[in-house]
Amino acid sequence: MWDGRTLPNYPDGQPNLKVLRIHVPSGVTLPWHYHPFINAAFILQGTLELKLQDGTRKVYRQGDALIEVVNTIHAGKALGKTDVDLIVFYAGEKAMPTTVLADPESKQ
């Protein structure tokens, strides 16, 4: 994962793979959230900054791929003048949400 931690095990229930194309307009900051299972992304366009509650930040640009943090509260922002488009591949369990909004003051 981009924060350096080891990936967790896959869920035990019925597997569910989901692929989403996500668009983040230039300058927009996504709300604090977390993902309850493994996912990976590929940046099609733009520059995306990801940050953790402790201030850790990583920047990904067009053509970069990343393995997202799991069960860790984070936020993202589209940097620069170009919108961010990315493809995200989620490897979860049927009926589990891909993303859960979170209070930035809570610990996950």
C-alpha positions in Angstrom: 0.0 0.0 0.0 1.2 3.5 -0.6 1.6 4.1 3.2 4.1 1.2 3.4 1.9 -1.2 5.4 1.2 -4.8 4.4 -2.0 -5.7 2.6 -4.7 -7.5 4.6 -6.2 -10.8 3.7 -9.1 -10.9 1.3 -12.6 -11.0 2.9 -14.1 -14.5 3.6 -17.5 -14.0 2.0 -18.6 -14.1 -1.7 -15.9 -12.3 -3.7 -17.0 -9.2 -5.6 -14.8 -7.3 -8.1 -15.7 -3.8 -9.1 -14.0 -1.4 -11.5 -14.9 2.2 -11.4 -13.8 5.2 -13.5 -13.7 8.2 -11.1 -13.5 11.9 -12.1 -12.2 14.5 -9.6 -12.5 18.1 -10.9 -9.4 20.3 -10.6 -9.0 21.8 -7.1 -11.6 19.5 -5.5 -10.7 17.8 -2.2 -12.5 14.5 -1.6 -14.0 14.0 1.8 -12.2 11.9 4.5 -13.0 8.2 3.9 -11.6 4.7 4.0 -11.9 1.5 2.0 -12.7 -1.7 3.9 -10.9 -4.0 1.4 -8.0 -4.0 -1.1 -8.2 -1.8 -4.2 -5.7 -0.4 -6.7 -5.9 2.6 -9.0 -4.4 3.9 -12.3 -4.2 7.6 -13.0 -5.5 8.3 -16.5 -5.1 12.1 -16.3 -4.1 14.8 -13.9 -2.3 14.9 -10.5 -3.8 13.4 -7.4 -2.5 14.1 -3.9 -3.4 11.5 -1.2 -3.0 12.3 2.5 -3.4 10.5 5.8 -4.6 12.0 9.1 -1.0 12.1 10.4 0.0 14.5 7.5 1.7 11.9 5.3 1.2 12.8 1.7 1.9 11.1 -1.7 1.4 12.6 -5.1 0.5 10.5 -8.2 0.5 11.7 -11.8 -0.8 10.6 -15.1 0.4 7.0 -15.8 1.1 6.2 -12.2 -0.5 3.1 -10.5 -1.0 2.7 -6.8 -2.3 0.2 -4.2 -4.7 2.1 -2.0 -4.6 2.1 1.8 -7.1 -0.3 3.5 -9.1 0.6 6.6 -7.1 3.8 6.9 -8.8 7.2 6.9 -7.5 9.4 4.1 -8.5 12.1 1.6 -7.5 13.1 -1.9 -7.2 16.3 -3.9 -6.9 17.0 -7.6 -3.9 19.3 -7.9 -3.2 21.7 -10.7 -5.4 22.9 -13.5 -6.2 19.4 -15.0 -9.1 17.3 -13.7 -8.1 13.9 -12.4 -9.5 10.8 -14.0 -8.6 7.4 -12.6 -9.7 3.8 -12.8 -10.0 2.0 -9.5 -10.2 -1.8 -9.2 -11.9 -3.0 -6.0 -11.4 -6.6 -4.7 -14.0 -6.9 -2.0 -17.0 -8.9 -0.7 -20.5 -8.8 -2.0 -22.7 -6.3 -0.2 -19.7 -4.4 1.3 -19.3 -0.7 0.4 -16.2 0.3 -1.7 -15.9 3.5 0.3 -17.0 4.6 3.7 -17.1 8.3 4.7 -15.3 9.1 7.9 -14.9 11.7 10.5 -11.3 13.0 10.2 -11.1 13.1 14.1 -11.7 9.4 14.4 -9.0 6.7 14.4 -9.3 3.9 11.8 
